[in-house]
Structures are given as structure tokens and as C-alpha cells.
């Protein structure tokens, strides 16, 4: 999921930027912030049903070998289901990946949840979208001083939606 934010020109230090619906017009010189975060919604009812069906299949497929004296099959099924449950719980409690892309005052700033921060001048920056197939899309801001890959934590549809917003904001920042 992504959120388009903008810092007020009267209060650029404000901790909570304003929410925007679209990129502001060219007349305003307000810094644009794109906050992106990995979607971590809880399991839906259908996903819980699917998980229960998997558990039932493990149980059913291990009954016949258990009756024949092969006790390792039910033990393996129980351990596999416990491992799957542990992985789902661990993933749900971990912190989702996030990125912030800020386009302001002729600069492009990118911060991610790993703590990496890149700041480059926006004058030479160009948006580049790469993909080896229709189901893959990688977004880059490339310039002569370096390049920034952004949107890694977004889904494919979200990347497609964010690309024109970033292109418009970059053009506005460069003053084109």
C-alpha cells in the first residue's frame, strides 16, 4: 500500500504531513512524499479455511501409513503443520517493509526500513521502469549521480499506479 503526502510550506518540520489525493499543481512548491509499505493484512476467512483443509489433508494422508506401522509419516505431518503455523505467526508479528520517497527543493530522498538513505539531485533524474515479463516491474530513478530503486515493497498493481505519480512529481521538482 502507498500513501501520497505533502509537507506544508508554512510548517515543513511538522511530524505529520498532509494527505494528498494527487500530485499538486506546478504553481505550488510543496515537498511531495510517497510513503510505501508492504501489505500485511490478517488472514481472511478463505485463507483460514484453506489452512484447515491443508491440516485435514495432512491428517488423512498420514492415517494409512500409521496403520501399517510407519509412524514417521504422521510425525512428519505434524511437524510440517507446526512449522507452517510457526512461519505464519512469525511473519505476522514481523515489521513490514517500508520505503519513503521525498521529492523536494530539487532533491530526491529515499529511505527504506533497513535504514539505508540516498539523496540525489533531481535535475538529471529520469523514471525508468524495467520488467522481463508482464508480471514483473521494477521502478528506478536514474541520473548521472546514481540510481534509486523504489517500490520494492509494493505489489505489481501498486507499482503501476505509483509510476505516473512519481513521474509527475519528478517533472514538477525539476521545473519542467
Secondary structure by P-SEA (a helix, b strand, c coil): cbbbbbbbcccccccbbbbbccccccccccbbbbbbbcccccccaaaaaaaaaaaaaaaaaaaaaaaaccaaaaaaaaaaaaaaaaaaaaaaaccccbbbbbbcccbbbbbcccbbbbbbbcccbbbbbbbccccbbbbbbccccccccccccccaaaaaaaaaaaaaaaaaaacc
